[in-house]
Amino acid sequence: MNLACEEAENPRPNMEETKRQIIDLGNGSEVVYIPRFLSSDESWNFFNYLNKEIPWTRPTIRVFGRSCLQPRDTCYVASPGLPELTYSGYKPHAYSWDDFPLLQDILEAVNKAFPDCSYNSLLLNRYKGGEDYVGWHADDEKLYGPTPEIASVSFGCDRDFLLKKKPSKAPKDKRVEDAPPTKRLKKNDQSNQQSFMLKHGSLLLMRGYTQRDWLHSVPKRVKAGTTRINLTFRRVVR
Ligand SMILES: O=C(O)CCC(=O)C(=O)O
């Protein structure tokens, strides 16, 4: 294969793609996005390993008082001695980092990029196609503390990642509907929404008050035909 073909299949990242993009969401919330955190080749190695070796499950969860099958596969890894994680009425089994040596390599890369975070747990998600998704939510469980720094690394199919501001809890006389028309925020006001295309090998970090003030989701995308694996590194504070 000549060099031109190799580069076409495996283009070198440009400087912009390896750089950090910092997006200030306002009021102490911030997102950092690194499109090419890991190279394409090493990311495919991680994808193949994770797809095959992780004991994926698709649990039954409770949403708005109803039981339903979680619309994606999941697995949980945590350091010993941490309090149990519970979300949507589901308590995942905590596997050990020692069970999955390649996960430790990814953890090391994330800890090197964000040395202050000292991650000690990881929630893995696998979206088998465009019908799999995660609905609007915030990772605001108490065990992550008031300002969690959540690092999300993506492999495989590119998918949209959306952020929208939580509805404000202003008293009734301060509600948007009561404001003069010029002061009302339009539904699609850009300052209340952000979207990212999470690429193969990318890292997105949410920090500050992002979990307190914002919701995030990976919506269904019927045309997204192939599998995506996402790892969210978190620090459980005791
Ligand atoms: O798959 C993603 O990019 C997001 C996953 C997520 O929102 C979560 O694990 O809380």
The ligand as a MOL file (V3000), in Angstrom:
LIG
                    3D

  0  0  0     0  0            999 V3000
M  V30 BEGIN CTAB
M  V30 COUNTS 10 9 0 0 0
M  V30 BEGIN ATOM
M  V30 1 O -22.6840 7.6800 25.8730 0
M  V30 2 C -22.4430 8.8260 26.2160 0
M  V30 3 O -21.7460 9.5910 25.5550 0
M  V30 4 C -23.0590 9.3870 27.4770 0
M  V30 5 C -23.2430 8.3920 28.5640 0
M  V30 6 C -23.9100 8.9990 29.7490 0
M  V30 7 O -24.5810 9.9900 29.6410 0
M  V30 8 C -23.7580 8.4210 31.0650 0
M  V30 9 O -23.1120 7.3580 31.2170 0
M  V30 10 O -24.2580 9.0260 32.0250 0
M  V30 END ATOM
M  V30 BEGIN BOND
M  V30 1 2 1 2
M  V30 2 1 2 3
M  V30 3 1 2 4
M  V30 4 1 4 5
M  V30 5 1 5 6
M  V30 6 2 6 7
M  V30 7 1 6 8
M  V30 8 2 8 9
M  V30 9 1 8 10
M  V30 END BOND
M  V30 END CTAB
M  END
